[in-house]
Amino acid sequence: MFRKLIGLELKSFMRSATLGKDIAMKIFLWLFGLYMIGCMLLLGIGLYFILEKAFPNQAPIYFVNQFIVIWFIIELVMRYMMQKIPMLNIKPFLIQNIKRDTIVDFLLLKSVFSFFNFLTPVIVIPFVVSNFIKSDFTSLELIGWTVNILSLVLVANFLNIILQKKIIDNNKLFIPFLVVIAVLVGLQYFDIFYTTKFVGNILNYMLHHPYLCIIPLLVVIGLYIICKKVITSNFYLDAYLKTDALSFNDNDFSWISKFGEVAPFMQLDLKLIWRNKRPKTAVYTALMFSLYGLIFYMNDIYSNSAMLTFVGIFMTGMFMINFGQFIPAWDSTYYPMMMTQNIPLKLYLKSKATLMYFSIIVMAIITTFYAYFGYHILILNLACAIYNIGINVPLILRIGANNKKRIDLDKSQFMNYQGTGVAQWLIMIPVMVFPVLIWLLFNYIFNFLTASLVLAGVGIIGFALKSYFFNLIEIAYKKNKYSSLQGFKQQNA
């Protein structure tokens, strides 16, 4: 049965509406993955000798044990942000003569072969070999320690699945997770309780008592069973027939009529945001990240740094990035119906752009209080807002022409990666890096003010050419129309 399920996975990939893009992304990810594994391998080979030279009075393995807890938290956060829950479109299987346990076991074993699960072993195995050659620890002790560390990798893997599944269903459960980490960091910072030393002492004790490696193995088995129960609990046809009673305050947004011909489409977008969890979370996220500048503006290191441009683009364009990168996937549920109507595509795109223009202006106004840290900050933030309006809005709309993954509007955006592919991560490169490079170049040649004015000038030129850009964007959307329609039909996209 596993062989058949693997065959179906391969067919799903080969028949996907995004096959060409998926293959290109797979090649890119494989190359990037090989590069990362190579870096980790070099680190693993040299780690023992680096620690031996830096801390000659302490065994390297003891030093590593002290920082295992930090590594575990960082890895869990990275998995949370980047590792997807293993998925299948299970509805067709539920009416077949296939045991639910078989399908769930397949999904969980599929997660074991995640790229993230190979990074730590690539470091640990060379490090253990170096300890075997140079240290006085016995083979049994080193084998037990290796089992402990590799078990923690699987603990992070299965714990990530449980947390993602639970928090996607109820975002409030993320609060205790943050509180626990904040408390541990606070206790360490104020010298009340050293979590790193406490965990390090436990691992040191387990190192000298290798039979205790059975404990993390039992934890892995326990988390596997919990994962299986969590996933199996939704493996019923009637689980997809349940509907929640929803209540909301209706709003016709009649004031939008002042925007002219794009007003009807903007009203639909605002209703979509008002009534659905995921797009509404994009608004909350943008408002929350308006405080992002406090991290940098209060530090003199960044007083004349290109990082300020990154912050300005990020703060004024947060909603633009969160909302714009999923156009037209926000409308994926009814996109086929829209394409049968007499709706000018350019008008549809202009309405999306106008909404993003409006959000950038609002965020630029909100972030004016950063003038407290200097008027040069205010000037740069306004320049970044103008750049976002002129360049990044049409750029994001153009990239959106390749979106072929549907989105469930009723799910929160927070820790929800439905409809997200590698393209959504790569979109950050041109959106964030290009303005930083432009500012950095002119700041190096001239000065801060000139670089900011040039950045604003590029945005003004882009806005003046918006008609030309929108013609190109319209052509791209028309070209990809049918592949997008096919992609939005795929429930497990």
N, C-alpha and C positions, 0 to 999 in steps of 0.2 A: 504493500500500500504506500509506503514511503517513496518507493521508486515511481509510482504513478503520480503521486502528489508533486514530486520534483519535476516530472514531465509536464504536468499542468502549469507549474510555475514558469517553465521555459517557454511554453506556448503562449502564456499570458504576456510575457515580455516581448516575444517576437511579433505578436499580433497587436501590440499596443499602438495607440495613435501617435505616441511620442517616441516611436522606435528610433528614428534617426538621432534625435536629441539625446535619448537615453544611452545609445551606444557611444556617442561622443563623450557624454558625461562619465560613463563607465570607464572608458579609456583614460580620461583625465584623472578619475579617482584612483584607478589602479596605479598610474604613474606616481600620483601624489602619495598613495599608500606605500608603494615601494620605497619612495624617498624617506617617508617617516620611519618605516621599519629599519632602513639603513642607518638613519640617525640614531634610533633607539639601540640598535645593535652595537654601534660604536660607543654609545654611552655605557652600555652593559659591559663591554670589554674593558673600558677604561675606568669604570666606577670604583672598583676596589683600589686601584693604584692611586686615583685622585684622592679618595678619602684617607688612605693610608698616609699619604704625604701631608694632607691638610690637618689631620687629627692623629698624630703618631701615638698618642697615649690612649687611644680608644679603638677597639676592634671595629672595622668598617661595618660589619653586620649589625652591631649594636647601634651605631649611628643611624643606619637605615631604619631600624625598628622604631626609633623615636619619631620618624617623620612619615611612617606608614599611614597614620590617621589623616594627616594633611593630604597625602597622595590620594587616599580613599575618597575624601570629600571632594577634591578637585575632579577626580575621575567620575564620581557620581554626578556632579554638576555638568560636566562635559557630556556625559551620556544623556542626561536629562534634556540638554539643549540640542544635541545633534543626532543621537541614536533613536531611530524610529522603533515603535513597537512592531514586531513581526506581524504581518497582516496577510489575510487571504479573504477573498470574497466568499464567505462561508455559506451564504444562503443556498446555492445549488447543492452543497454537500449535505445539508440538513434533511433533504428528502431522499437521499441515497442510502444504500445499505453500507454505511461507513460509520464505525464507532466514533463517537465524539472524542473519546480519550485518544484515539489515534491521531485525529486532526490536531488536537491541542498539543500532544507530544511532539508532533511534527513542527508546529509553530515555535515551541520552546527550544527544541533542539536546533532549529534554524537560527534562533537568537544566539546560541552558543558560538556559532561560526561568524559572529560579527567581527568587523575589523578591530573594534576596540578591545576585544578579548585577546588579540595577538600582540598588542603593544607591550604589555607588562611582561609576558613570558620571554620576549626578545631581550629585555633588560635583565630579567632575573636569572635566566639560565647561564649566560656568560659570567655573571657576578658570582653565582654559586660555584661554577667551575674554578674561578679564581680563588675563592675561599677554600675549595677542596685542595688546591695545589699549595697555597701559601699559609693558610691558617691552621690552627690546631683542633678545629672542630671535626668531629667524627662524621663519617659518611651518613650514618643514620640521622644525626642531628641536622645535617644540611638537607637531607631528603625530607625530613619532617618540616623544616622551615619552608622549603619550596612548596610543599603541599599546602601549608598555611597561607602563603602569599597567593598562590594560584586559586585557592578556594575563595579568597577575598575578591578576586576578579569575577568569579561566578556569582558571588554574593551581590556585588555591584550590578551585575547584569540583570539578575532576577529582581533585585530591589528596585531597579530603574523601571522595569515593566510594571511592578505593582504600583509604584508611586505615580507613574504616568497615567495608568488606567484609572486610579482613584481620583487623582487631581483633575483630570479631564472631566470626570463626572461631577466633581465638587471642588472648585478652586479654593475654597476656604481651608481645605486640608493642607494646603501648601504653607499656611501660616505657622502651625506647630513645627514643621520642618525648619523654617527660617528661624524660629524662636530658639530651637535647640542649638543650632549652629551659632547664633548670636550669643547665647549664654556661654557656650564653651569658649568662644573667642574672647568674650569679656572676662571670664574667669582667668584665662591665660594672660590676658593683657594686664590685669590688675594684680598679678602674682598671687592669686587666691588658690587656684587649682591648675596644675599643669597637665592638660590632657595628653600632650605628646609624650611626656615622661611616663604617665600612668600606662598608656597603651604600649609604650616601648618596653616597660618592665614586664608586662604580661607576655609580650612576644619573646622577650629574652628568656623568661621562665619556660615558655613552650619550646624554645629552641633547645634547652637542656633536657627537656622531657618530651622527646619526639612523638611518643605515643599519644600525646594530647592533640595531635593534628586531626584526630577523629572528630574533635569538637567543631572546627569550621566546616568539615565535610558534612556533619549532621545539620549545620545551619544551612548549607547549600541545598541539601535534600528537603529541609523544611520549607525554604523559600520556593523551591520548585513546586512542592505540593500546594502552597498558598497561591502561587501564580496559576497553577492548573485550575484551582477552584475558582479564582477570580475570572479567568477567561471562560471556563465551562459554564459559569452562571449565566452567561449571555448566549449560550449555544442552543437557543430554542427559537423556533419560528415565531412564536407569540411574543418573544422579547422585542421583536421589531414592529409589533402591532400596537405597543403601548404608546399612548400619547399623554403628554402633560397638559393640564388645564392652564392655559396662559391668559393673563390679563395685562393690559397695558393701556396707557392713556393715548388715545389717538390724537394725531396732530396733522392737519392738512398742509402746514407750512405755506400758507397762502402768500406770505410776504416774499416768497421766492419768485413770484410772478414778475417782479421788477427786473429779473435777469433776462427777460425777452424770450427768444425762441428755445433756449436751453432750459428754461424754467421747468417744464413738465418732467424732464429727465432728472433734473436736480432734486425735484420733489420726491421722485421715486427713490433716489439714492439716499436722501435724508430719512425717508421712512424706513428704508432697509437698515440704515444705521440705528435708528431709533428703536426698531422692533426686534432686532436680532443680537444675540450675544457677541458673536465674533467681531462683526464690524464695530459694535459699540465699544468693545475692549480696545480697538485700535485708537479710538478717541481718548480713552482713559490713559492709555500708554503714552500717547503724544503729550498729554498734559503732565503726566508724571515725569517724563524725561525733559520737561522744560527746566527742571532743577539740575540737570546733568552738568551744566556749566560750573556749578559751585565746586565740583571736584577739581577743576582746572584753574578757574579764575582766582581762587584763594591761594594758589601755589605760584610763587615767583618764578619757578623753573620754566613755566609755560608762558611767561609774559610777552615774549616775542617769538613764539613757536608756531610752526605750521599746524600743530595740534589744535590751536584755537580755530582754524578754518574748519577742521574736521568737526569740532564741537558745534560751530555755527551752522554748518550744513545739516548736521544731525538734529539739532534742536528745532530749527525752523522747518525742517522737512520730514519730521518723524511720522506725521500722519500721511504725508505724501508717499513715503516709503512703505509703511504698513498697509495702506489702502491701495495705492497705485500698483504695486507689484502683483496684485491678484486680479487686476482688470483683464479680461471680462469674467473671470471665474466667479466673482460675486454673484453674477447673474446666471451661473451655470445651470441652475434648476429650471429656469424658464428661458434660457438663451435660444433654444430651437424655436420657441414660439415667437420671440422677438425677431428672429431672422426671417420669419414669414410675413411680418408686417411691413407696411410702407414707411419704414423709419430710415431716414438718411443716416448712414453710418458715421459720416463726419460730424453730424449734429450730436450723435450719441457720444462720440469721443470728446467733442468740445465740452459737453456737460460734465464729463469726468474731469477734464482739465480745469474747468471753472471751479469745481468743488475743491480740487487740490490747490488752485491759486488762492482761494478763500482761506483754506487751512494754513497756508504758508504766511499769509498776511496776518492772520490771528496770532499765530505762534511768534511772528516777528514783533508784534505789539506786546505780547505777554513777556517776551524776553528783554524788553527795553529796560527793565529794572537792573540789568547787568551793567548799565551805565555807571552804577555805583563804583564798579571796579575800574572805571576809566572810559572816557568817550571813545577811545580807540576800539574797545570791545563792542560798543554800540555800532560804530561804523562798520566793523567787520561782520557783525551779525546781520545788519541790513544788506550788506553786499552779498552775503551768503543766501539770504532770502531772495534777492533779485536773481542770483545765479540759479537757484532752485526753480524759480518761475520760468526763466527763459530757456534753460538747458535741461534740467533734470526732469521736469514734468513731461516734455515730449519724449525724452529718452526712456523714461519708465513706461509711457504709453506704447512706445515702439516695442520694447521688450515684452510687454504684455500680449502682443500679437501671437507669441509662441506659447501662451498658456493653454494647456489642454487637460488640466486636472480640476475636477469639480470640488466644490467646497460645501460643507454642511453649515449653513448660516446659524443654526441654533446652538452650535458648540462654541465655547469661548475660544478666543485666539490664544489665551494664556497657556503655554505649553502644549498647544495643539498644532500639529504639523500636517494636517490633512490639506492636500493641495500644494504642499511645499515640496520642491525638489531642489537639486543642487543649484539650478538656475536662480532660485530665490536668494541663495547665499551669494552667488557670483555677481548678482546685480549690484551688490554693494561696492564692487571694485570700480566700475566707471562712475557711479553716482557719488562716491565718497573720495576716491583717489584723484580723479582728474582735477577737481577744484583745488585740492591741496597742492598738487604739482604746479598748477598755474600760479597760485599765490606764492608758493615757495620760490619759484623762479624769479618773479618780479620783485619779491622782497629781497632776494639776494642781489639782484642787479641794482635796484633803486632803494625803496624803503617800505615801511609798513603801510603808510597811507596810499602810496602809488599802487602797491600790490592789491589792496582792497578795492581801489577804484577800478583797476583793470578787471578784477573778478566781477564787479558790478557791471562793467561795460560789456563783458562777454554775455552776461545774462540779458542785458538790454538788446544786444544784437540778436540773440536767440529769440527773444520775444517779438522783435520786429520781423523775423523770418518765420513766425509761427504758421502762417498760411501755407508756406512751402513745406514745412515739417509735417503739417497735418495731412497734406496731400500724399506724402510718402507713407505716413502711418496708415491712412485709409487703404492704400494699395496693399500694404502688408496684411491688414486684417481681412481684406477680401480674399487675398491669396490663401490665407490659412483658415478661412471660414469653415470649410467642411471637415478638416482635420480637428478643429476645435470642437465642432458639434459631435464628432465621433468620440473624442476624448472625454467630453462632459457626460457621456452616457455610461462610462466605466465607473461602477460604484466603488471599486477598490483603488481608485486613482489617488 
